[in-house]
Amino acid sequence: MTDLNSQVWAVDALGALAHETRLSVFRALVRTGPEGMVAGAIAEHCGVPPSTMSHHLATLERAGLVQSERESRLIHYRADFPGMRRLLTFLMQDCCQGAPEMCGDLMGDFACLADQPANA
């Protein structure tokens, strides 16, 4: 996965996340899980006008980090978990250089805890 296409994609994905609102949206969608949220609820949650939120959601979707599905007049968004996994794999693929102790208990750091603060 170290080919040029993967690197270009990773730069786009990281660029999409390199904005405070988009990072907040992505993290909120990750927290909500596969059920996701409708666009209006995301805008309200982030305190951003719907038209501005549409731009942010489109950027995240083009980057392969968010999926959308139209439900009547509403657009439902959810985190693209395979896209997130692809980005994490790209970032970590050369980790440890054959010495796993360098990374410690990395998976323990990703534990899904119900009592974890929302802003963590």
GUNUKE-753607 format. One record per residue: y negated, z, x of N, C-alpha, C in turn; residue in one letter; residue number from 1. Coordinates in nm, 4 decimals. Each point is the difference from the previous one (the first is absolute). Layout:
# residues N
> n.c2,n.c3,n.c1,ca.c2,ca.c3,ca.c1,c.c2,c.c3,c.c1,resn,resi
> Y,Z,X,Y,Z,X,Y,Z,X,a,NUM
...
This chain:
# residues 120
> n.c2,n.c3,n.c1,ca.c2,ca.c3,ca.c1,c.c2,c.c3,c.c1,resn,resi
> 0.1198,0.0000,0.0818,-0.1198,0.0000,-0.0818,-0.1260,0.0000,0.0861,m,1
> 0.0118,-0.0295,0.1247,-0.1173,-0.0013,0.0869,-0.0633,-0.1373,0.0072,t,2
> 0.0419,-0.0912,-0.0881,-0.0563,-0.1339,0.0068,-0.1474,0.0014,-0.0405,d,3
> -0.0668,-0.1099,0.0293,-0.1435,-0.0115,-0.0253,-0.0328,0.0160,-0.1482,l,4
> 0.0827,-0.0559,-0.0887,-0.0254,0.0129,-0.1435,-0.0008,0.1460,-0.0439,n,5
> 0.0920,0.0796,0.0516,0.0028,0.1422,-0.0342,-0.1248,0.0705,0.0502,s,6
> -0.0447,-0.0357,0.1182,-0.1198,0.0639,0.0549,-0.1237,-0.0390,-0.0817,q,7
> -0.0109,-0.1255,-0.0373,-0.1130,-0.0446,-0.0815,0.0019,0.0727,-0.1342,v,8
> 0.1194,0.0096,-0.0609,0.0120,0.0703,-0.1271,-0.0407,0.1475,0.0167,w,9
> 0.0464,0.0636,0.1058,-0.0314,0.1414,0.0221,-0.1504,0.0209,0.0171,a,10
> -0.0664,-0.0900,0.0704,-0.1455,0.0099,0.0159,-0.0682,-0.0104,-0.1360,v,11
> 0.0460,-0.0921,-0.0846,-0.0567,-0.0132,-0.1349,0.0231,0.1269,-0.0817,d,12
> 0.1207,0.0535,0.0066,0.0324,0.1205,-0.0764,-0.0829,0.1188,0.0483,a,13
> -0.0108,0.0167,0.1297,-0.0798,0.1107,0.0538,-0.1476,-0.0198,-0.0322,l,14
> -0.0462,-0.1249,0.0029,-0.1384,-0.0290,-0.0375,-0.0269,0.0370,-0.1448,g,15
> 0.0965,-0.0271,-0.0874,-0.0160,0.0350,-0.1408,-0.0089,0.1513,-0.0180,a,16
> 0.0729,0.0730,0.0804,-0.0012,0.1470,-0.0095,-0.1187,0.0627,0.0727,l,17
> -0.0724,-0.0798,0.0781,-0.1111,0.0513,0.0812,-0.1293,0.0089,-0.0809,a,18
> 0.0124,0.0464,-0.1222,-0.1147,0.0213,-0.0878,0.0305,0.1244,-0.0822,h,19
> -0.0951,0.0898,-0.0072,0.0247,0.1293,-0.0645,0.0527,-0.0132,-0.1419,e,20
> -0.0592,-0.0865,-0.0800,0.0441,-0.0146,-0.1392,0.1398,-0.0590,-0.0067,t,21
> 0.0257,-0.1057,0.0776,0.1327,-0.0622,-0.0048,0.1077,0.0942,0.0501,r,22
> -0.0296,0.0776,0.1022,0.0974,0.0974,0.0486,0.0282,0.1040,-0.1081,l,23
> -0.1034,0.0461,-0.0689,0.0184,0.0971,-0.1089,0.0828,-0.0590,-0.1129,s,24
> -0.0277,-0.1258,-0.0350,0.0755,-0.0668,-0.1060,0.1461,-0.0123,0.0403,v,25
> 0.0251,-0.0460,0.1201,0.1373,-0.0180,0.0456,0.0752,0.1325,-0.0016,f,26
> -0.0621,0.1049,0.0504,0.0656,0.1306,0.0025,0.0249,0.0521,-0.1413,r,27
> -0.0932,-0.0234,-0.0911,0.0196,0.0412,-0.1392,0.1180,-0.0745,-0.0615,a,28
> 0.0099,-0.1292,0.0276,0.1113,-0.0774,-0.0548,0.1326,0.0422,0.0613,l,29
> 0.0001,0.0348,0.1264,0.1221,0.0500,0.0634,0.0423,0.1305,-0.0679,v,30
> -0.0967,0.0875,-0.0266,0.0306,0.1282,-0.0652,0.0554,-0.0191,-0.1407,r,31
> -0.0516,-0.0983,-0.0743,0.0474,-0.0197,-0.1366,0.1382,-0.0625,-0.0043,t,32
> 0.0435,-0.0585,0.1102,0.1345,-0.0556,0.0053,0.0107,-0.1324,-0.0723,g,33
> 0.1221,-0.0374,-0.0369,0.0249,-0.1320,-0.0591,-0.0718,-0.0249,-0.1322,p,34
> -0.0362,0.1049,-0.0725,-0.0694,-0.0219,-0.1282,-0.1421,-0.0502,0.0185,e,35
> -0.0645,0.0295,0.1121,-0.1336,-0.0498,0.0297,-0.1050,0.0439,-0.0997,g,36
> -0.1101,-0.0757,-0.0068,-0.1131,0.0325,-0.0868,-0.0659,-0.1298,-0.0462,m,37
> -0.0691,0.0079,-0.1138,-0.0779,-0.1157,-0.0437,-0.1323,0.0000,0.0766,v,38
> -0.0589,-0.1182,0.0122,-0.1202,-0.0172,0.0819,-0.1129,0.0938,-0.0423,a,39
> -0.0230,0.0146,-0.1298,-0.1078,0.0869,-0.0473,0.0196,0.1446,0.0412,g,40
> 0.1227,0.0469,-0.0048,0.0289,0.1378,0.0404,-0.0210,0.0189,0.1501,a,41
> 0.0337,-0.1032,0.0765,-0.0219,0.0081,0.1447,-0.1493,0.0072,0.0287,i,42
> -0.0781,-0.0841,-0.0666,-0.1458,-0.0012,0.0196,-0.0592,0.1351,-0.0375,a,43
> 0.0442,0.0548,-0.1124,-0.0503,0.1303,-0.0445,0.0393,0.1098,0.0984,e,44
> 0.1251,-0.0035,0.0457,0.0503,0.0992,0.0953,-0.0826,0.0005,0.1290,h,45
> -0.0407,-0.1195,0.0440,-0.0750,-0.0128,0.1256,-0.1510,0.0028,-0.0198,c,46
> -0.0455,0.0011,-0.1250,-0.1433,0.0007,-0.0258,-0.0687,-0.1279,0.0440,g,47
> 0.0680,-0.1126,-0.0214,-0.0506,-0.1304,0.0432,-0.0116,-0.0890,-0.1233,v,48
> -0.1062,-0.0798,-0.0116,-0.0114,-0.0917,-0.1140,0.1200,-0.0957,-0.0058,p,49
> 0.0464,-0.0342,-0.1209,0.1169,-0.0879,-0.0132,-0.0123,-0.1322,0.0754,p,50
> -0.1178,-0.0617,0.0000,-0.0137,-0.1287,0.0705,0.0190,0.0173,0.1506,s,51
> -0.0500,0.1090,0.0534,0.0183,0.0285,0.1427,0.1462,0.0315,0.0286,t,52
> 0.0623,0.0736,-0.0900,0.1405,0.0356,0.0190,0.0872,-0.1249,-0.0009,m,53
> -0.0324,-0.0975,-0.0828,0.0771,-0.1250,-0.0037,0.0027,-0.0656,0.1377,s,54
> -0.1142,0.0002,0.0658,-0.0092,-0.0571,0.1356,0.0924,0.0754,0.0962,h,55
> -0.0047,0.1326,-0.0039,0.0829,0.0810,0.0903,0.1483,-0.0209,-0.0278,h,56
> 0.0372,-0.0038,-0.1284,0.1404,-0.0195,-0.0359,0.0491,-0.1380,0.0433,l,57
> -0.0840,-0.1013,-0.0149,0.0371,-0.1351,0.0426,0.0217,-0.0052,0.1510,a,58
> -0.0832,0.0696,0.0744,0.0146,0.0042,0.1462,0.1328,0.0648,0.0385,t,59
> 0.0334,0.1110,-0.0648,0.1268,0.0683,0.0283,0.1195,-0.0860,-0.0407,l,60
> -0.0150,-0.0721,-0.1104,0.1103,-0.0855,-0.0448,0.0208,-0.1167,0.0969,e,61
> -0.1080,-0.0638,0.0432,0.0112,-0.1107,0.0974,0.0633,0.0481,0.1308,r,62
> -0.0229,0.1259,0.0347,0.0543,0.0559,0.1236,0.1472,0.0395,-0.0144,a,63
> 0.0549,-0.0106,-0.1201,0.1407,0.0331,-0.0199,0.0272,0.1483,-0.0134,g,64
> -0.1005,0.0766,-0.0406,0.0163,0.1448,-0.0125,0.0002,0.0480,-0.1447,l,65
> -0.0394,-0.0867,-0.0920,-0.0087,0.0346,-0.1413,0.0543,-0.1175,-0.0809,v,66
> 0.0669,0.0310,-0.1100,0.0485,-0.1012,-0.0933,-0.0693,0.0196,-0.1332,q,67
> -0.0221,-0.1085,-0.0725,-0.0611,0.0110,-0.1320,0.0882,-0.0677,-0.1034,s,68
> -0.0157,0.0466,-0.1228,0.0732,-0.0580,-0.1118,-0.0889,0.0101,-0.1230,e,69
> -0.0214,-0.1125,-0.0639,-0.0833,-0.0018,-0.1210,0.0826,0.0501,-0.1171,r,70
> -0.0595,0.0934,-0.0745,0.0608,0.0534,-0.1215,-0.1038,-0.0156,-0.1106,e,71
> 0.0091,-0.1082,-0.0736,-0.0974,-0.0322,-0.1038,-0.1362,-0.0192,0.0665,s,72
> -0.0989,0.0812,-0.0365,-0.1331,-0.0137,0.0610,-0.0162,0.0864,0.1248,r,73
> 0.0963,0.0821,0.0294,-0.0092,0.0919,0.1142,0.0769,-0.0545,0.1199,l,74
> -0.0475,0.0343,0.1175,0.0745,-0.0337,0.1214,0.0483,0.1309,0.0604,i,75
> 0.1297,0.0070,0.0181,0.0657,0.1191,0.0527,0.0248,-0.0210,0.1490,h,76
> -0.0394,0.0956,0.0826,0.0165,-0.0096,0.1450,0.0944,0.1080,0.0483,y,77
> 0.0777,-0.0352,0.0993,0.0875,0.0981,0.0649,0.0051,-0.0316,0.1493,r,78
> 0.0300,0.1012,0.0777,0.0141,-0.0216,0.1444,0.1179,-0.0931,0.0236,a,79
> -0.0146,-0.0878,0.0957,0.1099,-0.0876,0.0404,0.0756,0.0748,0.1096,d,80
> 0.1019,0.0744,-0.0413,0.0718,0.0844,0.0957,0.0710,-0.0807,0.1089,f,81
> 0.0569,-0.1169,-0.0298,0.0535,-0.0808,0.1108,-0.1100,-0.0432,0.0984,p,82
> -0.1199,-0.0295,-0.0504,-0.1111,-0.0348,0.0881,-0.0412,0.1178,0.0868,g,83
> -0.0036,0.1189,-0.0613,-0.0332,0.1200,0.0764,0.1066,0.0248,0.1073,m,84
> 0.1260,-0.0152,-0.0379,0.1098,0.0196,0.0952,-0.0102,-0.1018,0.1137,r,85
> -0.0366,-0.1249,-0.0340,-0.0151,-0.1042,0.1023,-0.1095,0.0372,0.1000,r,86
> -0.1129,0.0519,-0.0502,-0.1089,0.0385,0.0892,0.0407,0.1182,0.0881,l,87
> 0.0624,0.0997,-0.0585,0.0441,0.1158,0.0789,0.1030,-0.0405,0.1044,l,88
> 0.0900,-0.0889,-0.0380,0.1000,-0.0478,0.0955,-0.0666,-0.0753,0.1142,t,89
> -0.0954,-0.0849,-0.0338,-0.0724,-0.0742,0.1044,-0.0680,0.0964,0.0966,f,90
> -0.0651,0.1029,-0.0538,-0.0725,0.0949,0.0852,0.0931,0.0854,0.0856,l,91
> 0.1193,0.0276,-0.0510,0.0892,0.0917,0.0691,0.1145,-0.0675,0.0752,m,92
> 0.0120,-0.1316,-0.0075,0.1188,-0.0654,0.0538,0.0199,0.0206,0.1498,q,93
> -0.1052,0.0208,0.0746,0.0145,0.0195,0.1442,-0.0120,0.1467,0.0399,d,94
> 0.0046,0.0867,-0.0982,-0.0147,0.1436,0.0246,0.1157,0.0530,0.0843,c,95
> -0.0307,0.0905,0.0813,0.0965,0.0827,0.0734,0.0609,-0.0641,0.1238,c,96
> -0.0036,-0.1283,0.0135,0.0524,-0.0692,0.1174,0.1357,0.0549,0.0440,q,97
> 0.0871,0.0210,-0.0978,0.1338,0.0501,0.0318,0.0074,0.1505,0.0151,g,98
> -0.1095,0.0706,-0.0240,-0.0013,0.1459,0.0091,-0.0461,0.0573,-0.1343,a,99
> 0.0904,0.0137,-0.0968,-0.0381,0.0404,-0.1355,-0.0735,0.1332,-0.0068,p,100
> 0.0178,0.0848,0.0978,-0.0699,0.1296,-0.0022,-0.1518,-0.0158,0.0099,e,101
> -0.0458,-0.1167,0.0494,-0.1442,-0.0249,0.0077,-0.0631,-0.0022,-0.1384,m,102
> 0.0742,-0.0468,-0.0982,-0.0525,-0.0099,-0.1367,0.0256,0.1260,-0.0800,c,103
> 0.0798,0.0907,0.0527,0.0276,0.1240,-0.0714,0.0654,-0.0289,-0.1340,g,104
> -0.0249,0.0873,-0.0952,0.0562,-0.0147,-0.1339,-0.0971,-0.0797,-0.0854,d,105
> -0.0166,-0.1262,0.0332,-0.0956,-0.0854,-0.0692,0.0272,-0.0060,-0.1498,l,106
> 0.1246,-0.0134,-0.0391,0.0319,-0.0074,-0.1422,-0.0333,0.1309,-0.0704,m,107
> 0.0083,0.1107,0.0684,-0.0381,0.1282,-0.0589,-0.1482,0.0037,-0.0347,g,108
> -0.0803,-0.0722,0.0763,-0.1435,-0.0075,-0.0282,-0.0288,-0.0784,-0.1272,d,109
> 0.0942,-0.0842,-0.0429,-0.0183,-0.0820,-0.1190,0.0650,0.0611,-0.1228,f,110
> 0.0463,0.1229,0.0088,0.0685,0.0619,-0.1124,-0.0865,-0.0046,-0.1252,a,111
> 0.0602,-0.0390,-0.1089,-0.0707,-0.0054,-0.1283,0.0043,0.1396,-0.0620,c,112
> -0.1101,0.0693,0.0066,-0.0066,0.1361,-0.0528,-0.0853,0.0028,-0.1256,l,113
> 0.0548,0.0544,-0.1064,-0.0740,0.0063,-0.1272,-0.1243,0.0863,0.0112,a,114
> 0.0006,0.0995,0.0873,-0.1137,0.0902,0.0103,-0.0976,-0.0398,0.1107,d,115
> 0.0141,-0.1208,0.0522,-0.0909,-0.0482,0.1044,-0.1371,-0.0259,-0.0620,q,116
> -0.1085,0.0422,0.0666,-0.1348,-0.0247,-0.0549,-0.0256,-0.1490,-0.0152,p,117
> -0.0727,-0.0365,-0.1044,-0.0282,-0.1407,-0.0302,-0.0832,-0.0664,0.1067,a,118
> -0.0807,0.0756,0.0755,-0.0876,-0.0607,0.1007,0.0609,0.0074,0.1391,n,119
> 0.1275,0.0338,0.0108,0.0643,0.0111,0.1306,0.0213,-0.1354,0.0612,a,120
